[in-house]
Amino acid sequence: MGNAMHNNVRYPLEGLRVVDLTRFLSGPYCTMVLADLGAEVIKVESFDGDPARDYPPHVGNSRKMGGYFASLNRNKKSIALNLKTDEGKEILMKLIEKSDVLVENFKPGVMKRLGLDYEVLKEVNPKLIYASVNGFGSPDLRPSLYWNRPAYDLIVQAMGGVMSMTGPENGPPTKVGPGLGDVWPALLLAIGILSALRYRDLTGKGQRVEVAMLDGMLYLIEGGIVVYSYIGHVPKPEGNHHRLLAPYGAFKAKDGLIVIATGTKEQWEKLCRVIGRDDLVSHPGLQTWEQRKAHLHDLLIPAIENWLKDKTKDEACKILLNAGLPAAPVYNVKDIFEDQHVNQREMLVDVDIPLIGRKKIAGIPIIFSETPCSIRLPPPLIGEHTEEILSLMGYTNDEISKFKEKNVVI
């Protein structure tokens, strides 16, 4: 009976409607995940659009469809509302009433000033999942000394300990390249939303869900927290090597860097044999992880890089992989584009982007056997789906025309 009821479902979150009030990175990344999984995500924009539309890279003069925005907003629809008008607010409230989830990433207090806080919206839609991602948390949910501070990826990487553990050994703290301070909390919020939906399935009740970006960073560096808690050691930048295990890092080959990861005693001994240094297996100073870490620079790196010096990255990796050892070349983005495996995995997807043309963006890494996901929609133009969404909400063509005349929608 269950299969008969659901045999037309194509995507895991099909039938779920999400009102997306987010901008920039953290919020749009969360709603991108939901959209990729099949939810109908309706991006509510001002007439100027998400400020991230203006972020580079750009092609030609298409300033409202920068690559940054295009990548994060595929599979979404856009409605452009003038929320300074009573009619614009009324349309938004009606949309929220007919939706399952609302996602926002404003500083705490902004939604209340707009009359869109949870206490108001739960009266409009008691089953609503009201989800927020912000820098330091809302003080009404959990005490937050810094709730009123602005936050970006860089801010929470700095305060969350990530920078202090990243960079060249004995060098200054270093920012991680990708926007980890935005993306990781966004993923946590998506998990929170799905968990709240499960609770709603069981109880019929909506609820509020929030992730503070700084909290997310602390959840991420759990290893550093436990090291300090256990032994009082403050983790510092380790460069391209592991803070506890060795050899476990990047090494110079003839034409660039490869990484080798020995995570077991057996792998360590196998590596010694592969590089022709069986003597290191029985070396009295290399019998424990701590000893090997202590001798990383004076014994292990010289031995490994001496073996690598006349081998290309591909040659060395082939030997190591054939021996069953974890090894890989260090890629840049150009290398990723040229790797046959990546293209086989459909992780570089061609999309016809409005105003721009056909470009590749990152694919969807979650694979389902019964409900495979895909990039169904290109990133939207500002208000591209306004008429479609208003019609679905029950507004007539005459009403929609009047909204346009009164500058309520575009």
TILUMMAR-262038 format. One record per residue (C-alpha): residue in three letters; x, z, y. Coordinates in pm, whole numbers, plus 50000, padded with zeros to 5 digits. Each point is the difference from the previous one (the first is absolute). Layout:
residues N
ALAXZY;...
END
This chain:
residues 410
MET500005000050000;GLY502835008850238;ASN501714966649938;ALA496764981650057;MET499585017450335;HIS503524993050120;ASN501024967249837;ASN499964982150337;VAL502515023450165;ARG503134980350095;TYR502165026250171;PRO500585037449948;LEU498515010450337;GLU497394972650028;GLY496885012350178;LEU501905025950204;ARG499744995650377;VAL502705014250227;VAL499815002950378;ASP503574995750124;LEU500685015450341;THR503774999949950;ARG502874983950190;PHE503724993849963;LEU501365008749649;SER498935031949821;GLY496244994850017;PRO500044962249948;TYR502295004249699;CYS497515024149842;THR497064976750061;MET502084970449877;VAL500365017849665;LEU496235005449982;ALA499354963850101;ASP502484986949742;LEU498115019849735;GLY496774982350096;ALA498365022150262;GLU498244983050289;VAL502145011950291;ILE498514994050344;LYS502615003450273;VAL498355011550322;GLU502034987050296;SER499814999950375;PHE499834966350173;ASP503815001450032;GLY500405007349628;ASP502345023149812;PRO503145004650217;ALA502044991449691;ARG498804963950033;ASP502604996350274;TYR502895013349788;PRO502654974849888;PRO500874978549818;HIS498064972250171;VAL499764962849934;GLY499514978850311;ASN497625014550259;SER497665017449756;ARG500405034850146;LYS496885014249834;MET501124992749644;GLY503485014949967;GLY501475002749652;TYR499855038050008;PHE496234999250050;ALA499414971049761;SER501675017449709;LEU498015032450038;ASN496574985450068;ARG499404974649727;ASN496765003649805;LYS498255015550304;LYS497204988950229;SER500025005550377;ILE497165009650230;ALA500755002950373;LEU497905026550177;ASN499875012650356;LEU499645037249934;LYS499625006850372;THR496434986949969;ASP497105018749844;GLU499204969849784;GLY503594998549870;LYS499875036749899;GLU496624994649838;ILE501344971049793;LEU502965021149885;MET497725029149903;LYS497764976549803;LEU503064985749824;ILE501235035049912;GLU496555009049870;LYS500224970749757;SER503625006549890;ASP501775021649744;VAL503285007950174;LEU501325002650356;VAL503764999650062;GLU501635008850334;ASN503535007950116;PHE499555013450351;LYS501615031950125;PRO497805030349916;GLY497275004350261;VAL499614963450094;MET497154993249758;LYS498155030750130;ARG500334987750359;LEU498544966849885;GLY497075018149838;LEU501204988849657;ASP501255032449845;TYR499035009649646;GLU497395025650105;VAL498104972450181;LEU500444972649740;LYS499085021149697;GLU496555003550158;VAL499814962050024;ASN501274995449643;PRO500295031549783;LYS501754980449724;LEU502714986650230;ILE503665004849907;TYR501685006150337;ALA503734993649964;SER502765006150255;VAL503754995350014;ASN501875014650297;GLY503365014850090;PHE499715037549952;GLY496495007649881;SER496715011550153;PRO500025037350085;ASP496385004549895;LEU500884990549639;ARG503335018349971;PRO502055017750271;SER502244975250186;LEU502375011250273;TYR500914963950082;TRP496564983949971;ASN500094985550353;ARG503374982649965;PRO500184961949970;ALA501494987149676;TYR501464968249861;ASP501984992649685;LEU503295008950170;ILE498715033850119;VAL498925012249657;GLN503044985449823;ALA502065021350239;MET497975032249973;GLY499184995149632;GLY503625001549882;VAL500174963949888;MET502614989950259;SER502135030849927;MET500324988749636;THR500594963050072;GLY503054980650114;PRO503734996949925;GLU501615029849833;ASN501245024150268;GLY498354977450257;PRO497165006450246;PRO496355002449890;THR498534965249963;LYS496494985850015;VAL498724983549681;GLY499454962750060;PRO496324995649902;GLY497375020550188;LEU499915027349738;GLY498555025750242;ASP496904978250037;VAL499704983249662;TRP500385030449774;PRO497335021250180;ALA497764969249998;LEU500264997849623;LEU499285037349969;LEU496904995450215;ALA498814971449778;ILE500375023149699;GLY498095026850189;ILE497184975950082;LEU499644989249637;SER499995036749893;ALA497285008150254;LEU497964970649874;ARG500255014149648;TYR498765033750129;ARG497144981750169;ASP499164982649673;LEU499655034249837;THR498255018950281;GLY498534974750241;LYS501925016550285;GLY502354984250249;GLN502955018350151;ARG502914998650239;VAL503464989649878;GLU503205001850203;VAL503724993949955;ALA502525010350266;MET503014977050007;LEU502455029350018;ASP498325016749701;GLY500374967449811;MET503744999350068;LEU500385035449862;TYR498084989649689;LEU502464971049968;ILE503255020250030;GLU498905025849744;GLY503424998149830;GLY501775010550318;ILE497585028750049;VAL500555013849651;VAL503814996950029;TYR499945021150317;SER497495024249849;TYR502005004649677;ILE503575001750124;GLY499934999250381;HIS501714966050016;VAL499034977250290;PRO499964963949869;LYS502074976250209;PRO500394962150004;GLU501484987749673;GLY500464963750093;ASN499184977149710;HIS500535026949737;HIS497775026549846;ARG500215035350129;LEU500145014849647;LEU500834972749747;ALA503154978849961;PRO500704972049957;TYR496704990250153;GLY500384977350302;ALA501324967950154;PHE503374984649910;LYS501954970150133;ALA500164968649788;LYS501854967850086;ASP497174986250217;GLY498035030550108;LEU498425032449883;ILE498325008849673;VAL498405032949900;ILE500615018449676;ALA497845029449898;THR501125023049719;GLY497195024749947;THR501045013549659;LYS503195011649828;GLU499694970649760;GLN499884975250287;TRP503075015850158;GLU501964996549677;LYS498814964349950;LEU501094990750352;CYS503485013749932;ARG500314977949693;VAL498674969050181;ILE502565003050281;GLY502815006749750;ARG500495036550093;ASP499225018249677;ASP502455026950114;LEU497515012050260;VAL497525010049730;SER502255027949880;HIS501495008650339;PRO499705038150034;GLY499024997050367;LEU497104976049939;GLN497855017849744;THR497095010650223;TRP497974983950277;GLU501535024350249;GLN503544990949892;ARG499324962850015;LYS498455003750344;ALA503095019450116;HIS502294972049879;LEU497864971050122;HIS502444988050265;ASP503375007349839;LEU499214988949643;LEU496654982949944;ILE499714975550290;PRO503624987449961;ALA499534995049625;ILE496704981350036;GLU501064978550296;ASN503284990949829;TRP497904985349718;LEU497714982550250;LYS502644984850227;ASP500254966649815;LYS496294997249911;THR497114986650206;LYS496855020550032;ASP498204978049749;GLU502855001249749;ALA500325037750019;CYS496265006449977;LYS499714977149698;ILE502705019749814;LEU498525033650093;LEU496414990249920;ASN501044985149665;ALA501525033849922;GLY496685017050083;LEU501165015250326;PRO497805001550312;ALA501634976850256;ALA498874975950270;PRO501334979450290;VAL499275012550352;TYR497564974750147;ASN499114990850355;VAL496614984450082;LYS501354964649959;ASP501185009349648;ILE496535013749924;PHE498384967050105;GLU502344981249766;ASP499535022449695;GLN497944983049730;HIS498735033149864;VAL498505010250337;ASN498174966950025;GLN498785003049640;ARG498525033850090;GLU497984984650286;MET501585024250245;LEU500604973050261;VAL496644984450075;ASP499284969550217;VAL497245006750253;ASP498534976750264;ILE500315022250307;PRO497774990850297;LEU501904985150297;ILE503225000249796;GLY499694979949680;ARG501105006549644;LYS502375029749962;LYS501005023649721;ILE499035036750008;ALA500515027949749;GLY497674998749702;ILE498045027849830;PRO502065021349757;ILE497085017349822;ILE498894979449700;PHE496665004349821;SER499134984049667;GLU496264997750070;THR499814997550379;PRO503074981450128;CYS500495002350375;SER501024972350236;ILE500454991950367;ARG496514986250059;LEU499964998650380;PRO502674991950257;PRO500515024650287;PRO497064996150241;LEU499864987950355;ILE498585025050249;GLY496275001949932;GLU500154971949745;HIS497255015849789;THR497895015850274;GLU496954978049945;GLU500225002849621;ILE500175037950011;LEU497205003750255;SER497784977249793;LEU500665020749688;MET499035030950200;GLY496624984350076;TYR500494987050354;THR498284967150080;ASN501694969650150;ASP498205006650330;GLU501265036150007;ILE503554988749924;SER499854974350280;LYS498835026650245;PHE502855023049891;LYS502444972250085;GLU498354993550336;LYS500235037050088;ASN503675001749894;VAL499235024149715;VAL501694978949731;ILE502174969249965;
END
